[in-house]
């Protein structure tokens, strides 16, 4: 996998962790030399917090790969990611096991910490 693909996946994982109600499908348009991200959750796509985080991701990507494009879209009837390279909804977040014995409530709290990476 190329460096730019790894960076996009890293940025999408970061966005998905911050905006857990959203998922991201990632594809690449060879003809346009553009990374295309389909965002699932129209409401979240328009939130100010998400827009600021998306802008940070775009700036980081373009600063490292200035000759490639990156496009975020949502609910576009004409543009879709048909064959995704990556889907944040498919990613399974593993929880690290703990050695100590604990009550179920403690385990749940520890599990939530593992999910919030």
N, C-alpha and C positions, 0 to 999 in steps of 0.2 A: 504494500500500500504506500502511496506517495505521501510526502510530508504534508502537503496541503490537505489531503483527505483526512489524515490523522488530526490535523489542527481543527478542521471543521467538526469532526466527531467530538473532539474534546470540548469545543465551544457549545455544541448542541447538548452534550451531557450536562454542562454547566447551566445552560438555559433550562433544561428539563428539571434539574434539581431545584432551581430557584422558582420555577413555575410548574409545580407538580400536576396541575390541572391541564397541562398542555403536552402534546407530543409532536415530534418532528420527524418527517420523512426526508431523507437526503438523497439527492441524485446529482448527476453531472451531465450537462449539455455540452457535448464535444464541439459541435458547430459554433456555439457562442462562447466556448471556453469559459463556462460559467457554472458555478456550484448553485444548485437550486434546492431550496428547503421549503417544503410544504408544511405549514403550521396548522395543526389541528386544534381548534378552539377559537372561534371567531371573536368571542368576547375578550379572551386573553390577548389576542393579537392586537386589539385596539387599546389595551390598558397602558397608561403612561409609564408605569414601572417596567413593563415588558419592552416597550418601545425604547426606553433608555438602555436596558440591558442588551437588546438587539443591536443598537447603535454601537455599544462598546464592543460587541462581538465582531461587527463589520469592520470597525476601525482596526482591531487587532489583526484580523485576517488580511486586510488590504495593506497594512504596514509590513507584513511579511511576504505577501504575494501580490504586488501592485499591478501585475499584468493579467490578473484573473478576476472575474466578477463573482459576486455572491448575491443571490436574490432570495428574499423571503417572501412567500406568498400564502394567501389563505382564501379558501372558497372561490378560487378563480375557475370559472367553467371551462376555460380553454387551456390553461396551463396546469398540468398535474405531474407529479413524480410517478411515472409508470412502473419503473423497475428500480426500487430504492437500493442504494448502497448500504444504507443504515436507517434503522427505525428506532427511535428512543423508547417507544412503547414496548418493543420486544426485549429490551435490556433487562436482565434480572439482576437486581441489586442484592448482593449476598451480605448477610449479617455475620460478623465474626462471633464464633462461640465464646462463651465465658467459662472459666475454670471453676469459679465459685458456684455454690448452690445458692439459689435465691428464690424468692417468691415469684409467682407469675407476673405480678405488677412490676417488680423490679426488672424482670426479663423484658417486659414490654417496653419499659423506658429505655433500657439499653439497646433494644432492637431499633427503636425510633432514632436513636443517635446514629446508628450504623446506616440508616437510610438517608440521613440528611447530609451526606458527604457532598 
